[in-house]
Amino acid sequence: MDRITDSDAPALAAFARPRAHRWLWPPAPVTLALFAAATCLALWLPTLALLPIWHDEVITLRSLEQPTLDLMGNRLKNAHSPVYFVLLQWWRALVGDSVFLLRLPSALGAAFGAACLTLVAYRLGGARKGGWRAALILAPLFAGSPILLAEAQDARPYGLLYGFLGLFACSAASLVDHPRLARLAWDGSGARATRGLRRPWYGAGIGAVGSVCMLPLGGLAVLAGDAALLWAARREPCRPLLRPWFRLRVLTLILLAPLLYGIV
């Protein structure tokens, strides 16, 4: 069975718990992610209350007036996931009917997704090969994207869907970067050394479950990620990921089974 070796030290260091002084000035990937999220929010937040409530938002807000169990049943009858509507119902009870606050979760979710995809660009470009340049270019492009701006201004599940899909993509990219260590983290081998590499497994699972919970069709994007992983597994280094990834997908389907059964 594979073991942790000295050659794995640089990869493990990237996932180690940051030292105290690094909380004051985070490492480059975290800094780029924060920059992307801050850029998006700086442009989006002032616009949230500018547009009036439109037709789909009116339907959403009217549905929130039902008791929670009736709301869930009604959404399932219409082949919609009730998760976002229940969360928005609780959020509305907490903050009231402010247009800005009702749309705020969508803006935060879309900004989080942009931050995660900026990290994907950083990884694909290489930390020392211009990945930071790609991330710096993508951040304002995300902020100025008409689609992301429209979804950030919409009290609908799409902004949060982008956030979960971004988390899924970022986590999957981390696993593909270090497939052997990721498998060891899943198996529990070298538990202390590979503890940091468990986070991408958690992120991939939460991202997949959250995407489907926000919008069942989000599962298509998750399946596209699965197909990309299978394509990457043609290379020998990525093959150790196949078995744990399959187990993760089975666990995902078990968690989603009640929701999928209710929709069908």
N, C-alpha and C positions, 0 to 999 in steps of 0.2 A: 504494500500500500504506500502511496506517496507520503512524504514527510516534508516538513518545513526545512528549507536549507538556507545557507547564508545568502545565496543569490536571490532569495525572495525578500530580503530586508528592505530594498527600496520600495517595492510594491506595498508591503505591510505598513511602512512608515506613512504612506499616503492616507491610510485609513485609521491611523492611531488616534487616540484621544488627544486633542490639541493641548499644548502646554498653556500655563496661565497667561503668559505674555501674548500668546497668539489670539486670545479673546479680544485684546485691545486692537490688534491689527491682524485680521484673519488672513489665511493663506489665499493665494491667487484665485483658485476656483470659487471660493466663497465670496471673495470681493467682487468678482465678475457677476456672480449670481445676484448679489445685493444691488449692484449697479444696474443690472437689467430690470429687476423688480422696481427699483426706485424710479428709473426713467419712465417705465410704463405708468406707474401710479401718479407721477408728477404731471403727466399729460392727460390721464384719464379721469382722475378724481374731480378736477374742476368742471368736467362736462357731465357728470352723472345726473345732476338735477336739471340740466338745461332742456332736455327733451321731455315732452309730456308722456304720460303712461299710454302705451299703444295697445292695440287689440289683444294680442296674445298675453300681455301682462295683465290686462283687465280680467281675462278668463282665469289666469293663474290666481290672482288675488281674490276673485269671487269664490274660487274653489276652496280657499283657505278658511272660509266662514263655516264650513262643515265641521262636525266633530271629527277627531283624528281618525277613528276607525272607519267612519263613512268616507272620509277623504281617501284613505288607503284603498278601500274597496272600489270607489269610483275610478281612481287612477288605474287600478289593475284591470277593470272592465274595459278601459280604453287603451289597453296594451301599453301603458306608461308605467315607469317605475315610480312608486310613491315616495321614495326616500327624499328627493329634493323638496317635494311639496311639504312633507312633514317637517323637515328642517326649517324651511322658510316660514311655516306656520309658527313654530316655536320662536324663530328670530323676530317675526312680526309682533308676537306677544311681548317680546322683550323690549323692542326699540320703537314700536308704533308704526305709523303709516308714512313716515318720511321717505320720499322717493329716493333720496341720496342713500339712506341706510338700507333700504330694501334692495338696491342695486349693488351695494358695497360688496357682498360676498362674491358676486360674479366678477367684479373688478379684481378683488384679491386673488380669486382662483386663476383668472387669466394671467395676472402678473406672476403668480407662482409658476404657472406652466411656461411662461416666457423665460423665467430664470432657469428652470430645469433644462429647457432646450438650449439655452446659452451654454450650460455646462456640457451638453452633448457636443456642441460645436467646438468647445475648448478641448474635449477629449479626442474628437476626430481629427482636429488640426494638430494635435500634439502639443504638450506643455512647452516644449522648447522649439517647436517648428512653426510657430505662428498661430497656434490655437487661440491665444489671447487676442490676436488681431481679429480673427473670425468672430470671437465672442463680442468684442467691442463694436464690430460692424452690425452684428445681428441685433444687439440690444435696442438701438434706435429704430431699426426696421420693424421689430416687434411692436414697439411703442406706437409707431405710425401706421401700423397695419389697419386698414379699414374694417376687416373682418373681426380682428380682436377688439378694436374699439367699439364696434357695434355690439358684440357679445358682452363686453364690460359694462355697457349701458343698458343691459337687458336683465330684468329680474326673472331669468329663466335658467335652466340647468347647464347651459352650454359653457359659461365661463368656468364653472367648477369642473366640468368635463375636461376642458383643456388643461386644468391644473393636474388632475389625476393622470391624464395621458402623458403630460410632461414628466411627472414623477416616474411613471412606468418606463418611458424611454430613457431617462437619465439612469435609472437603476439597472436596466438591461445593458446599457453601454458600459457601466462599471463592471458588470459580471463578465462581459465579453472581453474586456481589457485584461482580466486576470482569471481565466476560466479554471485553471487547476487549483488555485488558492480558493476560489469561490466554491468549488466542490468540496474542498477540505473544510471550509467554514460550514457548509450545509451538513456534512457528515459528522462534524464535531471533532475532527482530527486537529490537533494543535489548537485546541479551543481558546487558549489564552491569546496566542499570537494572531489568530484569524478572527477574533471577536469583532473587529471593525468591519470585516467583509461580510458579516451577517446583515448589516444595514441595507445593502442593495437587495438582498433577498426579501427583506421586509418591505422595502420600497416597491419592488416589482409586484409583490402580492397585493399590497394596499392600493397601488395604482390600478391594477387590473380590476379588483373588486369595486373600487370607487368609480371607475369609468362606467362599468355596467350598471351600477346603482344609480348613477346620474342619468344615463341614457342607455337603454339596452343595445342600441346600435353601436355604442362605444365598444362593444365586444368585437366588432369587425376590425377596429384599429388594434385591439389586443391580439387578435388572430394574425393580423399583418405582422406584428412584432414576433409572434411565434414562428411565422414563416421565415422571417429574416434570420432568426436564430438557427433554424434548421438549415438555411442556406449557409450561414457562417460555419455550421458544424461539419461542412464538407472538408474544412481544414482540420487537421489533426489536433492542433492546440485547443480548439473549441469543443471537441467531442466530450470531454468530461462534464460539460454542462447539461447534456441531454437528459440523463436520468433524473437528477434533482429538479430540472426544469419541468419534466413531465409530472413529477410528484407535486410540485408547486401548482401546476395547472389543475390536477385532480383536486387538490385542497381548495383551490379557487372555485371550482364547479360545485363542490360540496357546500361551501358557504353561500353560493348564489342560488342553490337549488330551490329554496322556498320562493325567492323572487321570480325566477324563471318559470316555476310551476304556476304561480299566481297569474303571470302574464299570459301564459299559454292557455 
